[in-house]
């Protein structure tokens, strides 16, 4: 399964389009490790040059839940390189529907306002 489809990419807000919304920002996609405790909720995305491999990559801004919960940047190529404890790749939750970050945090039991430090 492709982590990022053209259809999904077209729906993602560009960089800084949700600035200032805090917990009212919309998470549009969810990536996760099926064999580890890491989840990435995508709030924004932008195509950027890939200086290492040449060509292009996609840089996301989102809410990352792992050892800590925080807002930060991550790339599609980084997600594609991650393997969990059993060697499984990151997957996209095909059943995830866009929702406010406040809803995501409530579902996870994370206090609203948590994760305000940008990585």
C-alpha positions as CSV (number, residue, x, y, z in Angstrom):
1,X,0.0,0.0,0.0
2,X,1.2,3.5,-0.8
3,X,1.7,5.7,2.1
4,X,0.8,8.8,0.2
5,X,-1.6,8.8,-2.8
6,X,-2.0,11.7,-5.2
7,X,-5.6,12.1,-4.0
8,X,-4.5,12.4,-0.4
9,X,-1.7,14.8,-1.2
10,X,-4.2,17.1,-2.9
11,X,-6.4,17.3,0.2
12,X,-3.5,18.2,2.6
13,X,-3.2,21.8,3.6
14,X,0.1,23.5,2.6
15,X,2.8,24.5,5.1
16,X,1.6,27.0,7.7
17,X,-2.0,26.9,6.5
18,X,-3.2,25.8,10.0
19,X,-0.9,28.2,12.0
20,X,-2.5,29.5,15.1
21,X,-5.3,26.9,15.2
22,X,-3.8,24.9,18.0
23,X,-5.9,21.9,19.0
24,X,-8.5,23.1,16.4
25,X,-6.2,22.2,13.5
26,X,-7.4,19.3,11.4
27,X,-5.4,16.0,11.2
28,X,-5.9,14.8,7.6
29,X,-4.0,11.5,7.7
30,X,-2.6,9.0,10.1
31,X,0.5,6.8,9.7
32,X,1.5,4.2,12.3
33,X,3.9,1.4,13.0
34,X,1.9,-1.9,13.5
35,X,4.7,-3.4,15.7
36,X,5.7,-0.3,17.7
37,X,4.1,2.5,19.6
38,X,4.6,5.3,17.0
39,X,1.8,7.3,15.3
40,X,2.1,10.3,13.0
41,X,-1.0,12.5,12.4
42,X,-0.5,14.8,9.4
43,X,-1.7,18.4,9.7
44,X,0.1,20.0,6.7
45,X,2.4,18.9,3.8
46,X,4.7,20.4,1.2
47,X,6.8,19.1,-1.6
48,X,10.4,19.9,-1.0
49,X,13.7,19.2,-2.8
50,X,15.5,16.1,-1.6
51,X,19.1,17.1,-1.4
52,X,20.4,13.6,-0.5
53,X,18.7,11.5,-3.2
54,X,18.0,14.2,-5.7
55,X,14.4,14.7,-6.9
56,X,11.7,15.6,-4.4
57,X,10.3,14.5,-1.0
58,X,7.2,15.5,1.0
59,X,7.7,17.3,4.3
60,X,4.9,16.9,6.7
61,X,4.0,18.9,9.8
62,X,2.0,17.0,12.3
63,X,1.4,15.5,15.7
64,X,3.8,12.7,16.5
65,X,3.0,10.2,19.3
66,X,5.9,8.0,20.3
67,X,7.9,8.2,23.6
68,X,6.4,11.7,23.8
69,X,3.6,13.5,22.1
70,X,4.8,16.5,20.2
71,X,4.3,18.7,17.1
72,X,7.0,18.4,14.5
73,X,8.3,17.9,11.0
74,X,8.9,14.6,9.3
75,X,9.3,13.5,5.7
76,X,7.8,10.8,3.5
77,X,11.2,9.3,3.0
78,X,11.8,9.1,6.8
79,X,8.4,7.3,7.2
80,X,9.3,4.9,4.4
81,X,12.6,4.0,6.1
82,X,11.2,3.3,9.6
83,X,10.8,-0.3,10.8
84,X,9.2,-1.4,14.0
85,X,10.5,-4.0,16.4
86,X,9.5,-6.9,14.1
87,X,10.7,-5.2,11.0
88,X,7.3,-4.1,9.8
89,X,7.0,-0.9,7.7
90,X,4.9,2.2,8.6
91,X,1.4,2.0,7.3
92,X,-1.3,4.5,6.5
93,X,-4.6,4.1,8.3
94,X,-6.9,3.8,5.3
95,X,-10.0,4.2,7.6
96,X,-8.9,7.4,9.3
97,X,-11.1,10.4,8.6
98,X,-10.0,14.0,9.1
99,X,-10.7,15.3,12.6
100,X,-9.6,18.0,14.9
101,X,-6.4,17.6,16.8
102,X,-8.5,18.0,20.0
103,X,-10.4,14.9,19.1
104,X,-7.3,12.9,18.4
105,X,-5.8,13.9,21.8
106,X,-9.1,13.1,23.6
107,X,-9.2,9.6,22.0
108,X,-5.6,9.0,23.1
109,X,-6.0,10.4,26.6
110,X,-3.6,13.2,26.0
111,X,-4.4,16.6,27.6
112,X,-5.4,19.3,25.3
113,X,-2.5,21.7,24.7
114,X,0.0,18.9,25.0
115,X,2.6,18.7,22.3
116,X,2.9,22.4,21.7
117,X,6.7,22.3,21.4
118,X,7.8,22.0,17.7
119,X,10.6,19.6,17.0
